[in-house]
Amino acid sequence: MNLPLHPAPRRIEEIPGRPPHADVDVLTSQDDQLPPQGYRLEYGETVRIAHADAAGLRYALQTLAQLRATSPTPDRAVRIVDWPDFARRGFQLDISRDRVPTRAGLRRLVDVLELARFNQLELYMENTFAYRDHAEVWQDASPMTPEDLRWLDDLCVARGIELVPNQNTFGHWERWLSHDEHRHRAEHPESQTFAGTVRPPSTLAPTDDNARFVTGLLDELTPHVRSRRLNIGADETWELGTGASRQQVAARGLGPVFLDYVEKVARPWTDRGYTVEFWSDILGSHPELMDRIPEGTVPVVWLYDSPDHIATVLERMSPAEQEFNRAHGVDAEQLRSFSSRARALIDAGVSFWVAPGTGTWLSFVGRLDNAIGNMVDAAETGIAHESEGFLLTCWGDGGHVDPPAISYAPIVFGGGVSWALEANRDVEHRLAEVLDRHVFDDEAGVLGGVLTDVGRVADGLDAAIGNASPLFRVIQQAGAMEPHHVPSAGSLASARDVLSSALSRLDDARPAAADGAAVIAEIRQAVRWALFGVEVFESGLVAVVDGTAEMSRETARGLLDRFDSLLADQRRTWLLAARPGGLDTSIARFAPLRRRLARLASGSAD
């Protein structure tokens, strides 16, 4: 039976009788035979709900509300039986790469997460919590305050969502280590070059003193939420073994040194009864450590490209790109799928979570088909190996330019496949309807289609880049584009048609959602950015950068004028749902292209 419910229930059938009247009684009962978070809903002349627990009752009532809002209503009575594939369905939002949401933005996110039946939210932090004695780190970031966290925790609890503290405690400490008072904590206090890329200090030395320091931060962070869970990060420790821990790593190996530090950070919390999550990218390359994973911790396996997309990327990868991966300790074969990424854990029988991505970073308008394939791969692997958790991630690489609304389609899809994979595989074909009906309340039925159409533009290009859209890369990193990163003229023309059509269609959107006007403005800005990426490719600028072509001053001036208009509008639309801290840093990431265009517009050699 095809009813506009989200997530789609795993079992729905007609039963004898008629659907209920508006004032029908609703009878509820608890049933121990139902799986956790499960429910049975009979929608007939009497509405009967049997539920396993409080969560099951919540989800039954959500389904009942959607049935009652259906027009036309079902003409027969129905029975729905439902429960989740993953007990924990989490969403992680990166708030450390420039974009920190306003309270209104966070409230809107929680609304969408509740619809998609996520029951866990993590705000990924590096420098964006107002730690009492460290204003030098967060003073320009418009950070989350203790009051913000308590407010958000209350909001989440009311929606059946657990707010889990998430503070990286090992890698990604650039914003701390850039300050003189913290540089002594670095594994290597000087910038280093990895395959031609200069990286500032970003990894903490795995010392007892640093473990005590981050424990102090967590002691300050955790009291503001009710959760007895904690995510300590520990991913991408690029410099580990190159400085302070060089001798330890030489004597014992990188894996044991990594895991020893993770245990030092986790132990005070597991001793208090917390469950501690940490990223498994380093651990997964050391199968000899599988029997040493600390009790009470959960390795989280992350991967952000679909098997189909990454296969194409790896096939076309240049020697320079292969060397970049090697220099950063990345085993390309582990990137092919979640099962290959988690192989060491699977072979050892170790429990783990899966963490796919929304694909809404380094993209402007998302990479929806890639995200769908990535999420299905994660769900299949997690279900096959009885993972408790599915953690959908939304990162902010490159200045977090993609606005919040661009993530709504993958959030809706991810919520469906983490709730009941087999019932929701085909949600991708009705994502536009779900968004218009349940997220935007768009009576014109426009916004959902616009988001799904523009979200597929990047994946429709005949140039494949891992973890990014070519339309984004050409604006932020035109000088790093290789020939196989450049789409063909026909591919770019198709992208232009879809994006231009989307801009026109936005004029007809009629969302009744409270933030409807802001969402339209954010989507319009994102589409304009993507169109500018098409225009930069079509201008031949990549060839100009390579020194194989020239650009007229008139062409450069035209691009520069449109670029400046986009930058000005970016400041305005950013503030619709995000705080001002981080905005200048995000905008500054576009400075290299602007300087290049300014030189070309003035007639100077590039």
Summary of the structure (lengths in Angstrom):
residues: 606
radius of gyration: 24.6
end to end distance: 61.8
largest distance: 79.6
contacts: 2151
relative contact order: 0.09
helix: 50%
strand: 14%
